[in-house]
Amino acid sequence: MESIVNKLTEIEDAASAIVAHAEEQKEALDKEYEQKRRNFDTELEEQTQARLSSIRRELEKNTSGILESQSGASEDMIRALEKEYEEKHTEYAHEILRRITEV
């Protein structure tokens, strides 16, 4: 009878050791997965920031190009209007005078 009790005690001790070892492994795996998750999050954040920076630079470049082309077009139009005024300001003045005196 005592040998059965001893055997049961050994089995219980072995089972306890197995459970303790499994808990240690679980804790180690939890730490490993947590570290991998943090690394993944960090890498993803870096990639996201790099992509956002790239998009932002491209947008600024496009916006700058659009503004420059609009500015150039505006300057061309102003020069054309000034040239037309210089060439025809006398005609405009006569037309204005004619309309005023016509009434």
NORVEN-V125104 format. One line per field, one symbol per residue. ss: DSSP state (H for helix, E for strand, L for the rest). phi: phi as a letter, one per 20 degrees, with the letter a starting at -180 (. if undefined). Layout:
BEGIN
ss->???
phi->???
END
This chain:
BEGIN
ss->LHHHHHHHHHHHHHHHHHHHHHHHHHHHHHHHHHHHHHHHHHHHHHHHHHHHHHHHHHHHHHHHHHHHHHHHHHHHHHHHHHHHHHHHHHHHHHHHHHHHHHL
phi->.ffffffffffffffffffffffffffffffffffffffffffffffffffffffffffffffffffffffffffffffffffffgfcffffffffffffeff
END
